[in-house]
Amino acid sequence: MEFFFRPRGIAVVGATASKGKGGNLIVLNLKKGYFGPVYPVNPGYDEIEGFTCYPSVSDVPDPVDLAIVFVAARMVPQVIEDCAQRGIPGVMIQSAGFSETGTNGAALQEKIRQTARETGIRLWGPNCMGLVDVPNQWIFSTVTPTIWDTGLTPGNVSLIAQSGMLAGAFLIDLISHGTMGIAKVCSIGNKMDVDENDLLEWLIHDPDTAAIGLYLESLTDCRRFMALCRSTPKPVVILNGGKTAGGAAAAQSHTASLSAGGALVAGAMAQAGVITADGFYQLADFSRTFGMYAHLPPRTGNRVAVLTYTGAAGIVSADIMDRHGLELSQFSDTTLETLQTVFPEWMPPANPVDMWPGIILNGSKKTYETAMQAVCADPAVDAVFIHCFAGGFSLEVDLEKMANTAREAGKPLFCWISGERDRVYRFQKTAQPLGVPVFREIMRAVECMGMLLNRPCPKIETDPETAAEERIRRLTQDPRLAVLASNTGELDELVSKQVLKACGIPVVEEKQVTFFEEAQRAAADFGFPLVVKGMVAGVSHKTESSLVHLGIASDQDLASAVTTLQQTMEGRGRILIQKQVPGKIELVAGFVRDPRLGPCVMCGLGGIFAEALNDTVFGVAPLTLADALAMIDRLKCRPMLDGYRGYDPVDKNALGRILVILGDLGCAYPDIREIDINPLIMHKGDPVAVDGLVVLA
């Protein structure tokens, strides 16, 4: 990838002298910033923008590591062949008209891809806007030259965008508003060869990049993406567009039906430590926050000091902080005494610190600086949130001095700004090189603060599959699981749970019966109350088919249930007697083989509410126990699992081990398509599988 980011020479195929055309914009952008040789290629010109023009790629002299192509789509296949023959290692295809346009364009793209396979040439694009490298002032793109007028402000955040127009337009927006500096912007378009993983791997080792943001409509290889994200302490933020149901209509289990709508990808991202954004500006704000505080060690506290010029904003800040896992610092006596020196005697300071009375007495600069020094010295303060106003009301502050105070204390400083438009813009531009993230909304400022302070310490992990290899190997050699290699389709509930039990998953006591007398003997062994179920081939959801009778408390109830099931099944099925397991919490756990992600594990709120409430989380198998516990902690029903209001606290390690086993089992047997445990009842805090379904290919 070096030849894309640090080329010794660049050929522009499709260069033109026609102003405003893409082939001219590329040359103009190179002329303004790139210091290496530029070779326009077009047989119709001898010279373009002061550069000697060549009739073909084969005529271009050395050195040339990169070709930027902007010609009609139908001409691109021949150009790529010419570049390969010339020995150019990398090509950025900024032409459109390929797979994004339909069948004919897809055929052209496949022809180009075949050339890449045969020759080894690397292709970036097509249908993209290339690369902008701000620290080097290199623009390998058709982006309008007005970008130079905004002032290319270097920063340490790099962006990867699947949308070409978004990459160019969003970059101009961010830079021109003084919001953030940029390291690199990579527009990858159709990513038929070079994809997000190739670029992510390069940016992970890029010294200019401290945080990475991505807008993607698809993940080329999600497992590689996860491995890369887990291999680096650099924060990765993603905005994932185009979430689809992806085959949920064909699902036979709750596990598979609940995997729609991007839930699998969201679980994979959380497992890899990736921060998920819901919008473009949120993506930028999360990324710049991480970039600005990349120099700080991982945070371990969530206590915030709020310094405001208006009590109302302090109250609103406190309310929003509570929703983002933050709390107001409890100031030490020393801090309160220092604050009192700039406050009137009648007003005792508190957090949030309403500084307006102090500003009236001492002026804004002295009051802000005294408060800043006091809270930064307080060990009970993990971060500082200041509210500033630009223009009027005598609320000027020395932002540089406050930024230095926070930096020396090793505490992140966040700022909410309001005021006159031009003054606010200058304030933002001043704050940017000081490394202080400034926001126009309290909500977004607190959101970013919570994201930074509550982010788990990054763990540099090796591939978890290595640790799971021995567990998976043992499962493949277990004779009790031979049924998985000798069957197809759905296994009935009894056999499914025998498989789960053989793997170490606790299952309910049960017995298959044919006659009422056998049912009576089972009842004598188990004791009442009982559950009586009918098992009919092809019927996955027994409750909806009236095949489940709960609360059987006597021989009379048992006889009635057995008779009713025999009539309902019309002699086609079998009867299962189970000990009824009491428990207030019902979960669902399972496995699904996703066409994009491969083996995946699910956990969520189960029973009859599984699909109605959709409180589910996913992880990519094989899991570590830490992965499984993190999955459980992402459930919205987590307070119930912790013993909320009389519920028995759940043994999360036992639940986590079940999730690990499900993932291992699916990895060990590739013919397993789905596994569903619903419900998984928490009996005195211990999980017990009372229903199970294994579906084979």
Secondary structure, 3 states (H helix, E strand, C coil): CHHHHCCCCEEEECCCCCCCCHHHHHHHHHHHHCCCCEEEECCCCCEECCEECECCHHHCCCCCCEEEECCCHHHHHHHHHHHHHHCCCEEEECCCCCHHHCHHHHHHHHHHHHHHHHHCCEEECCCCCEEEECCCCEEECCCCHHHHCCCCCECCEEEEECCHHHHHHHHHHHHHCCCCCECEEEECCCCCCCCHHHHHHHHHCCCCCCEEEEEECCCCCHHHHHHHHHCCCCCEEEEECCCCCCCHHHCCCHHHHCCCCCHHHHHHHHHCCCEECCCHHHHHHHHHHHHHCCCCCCCCCCEEEEEECCHHHHHHHHHHHHHCCCEECCCCHHHHHHHHCCCCCCCCCCCCEECHHHHHHHCHHHHHHHHHHHHHCCCCCCEEEEEEEECCCCCCCCHHHHHHHHHHHCCCEEEEEEECHHHHHHHHHHHHHHCCCEECCHHHHHHHHHHHHCCCCCCCCCCHHHHHHHHHHHHHCCHHHHHHCCCCEEECHHHHHHHHHHCCCCECCEEEECCHHHHHHHHHHHCCCEEEEEECCCCCCCHHHCCEEEEECCHHHHHHHHHHHHHHHCCCCEEEEEECCCCCEEEEEEEEEECCCEEEEEEEECHHHHHHHCCEEEEECCCCHHHHHHHHHCCCCHHHHCCHHHCCCCCHHHHHHHHHHHHHHHHHCCCEEEEEEEEEEEECCEEEECCEEEEEC
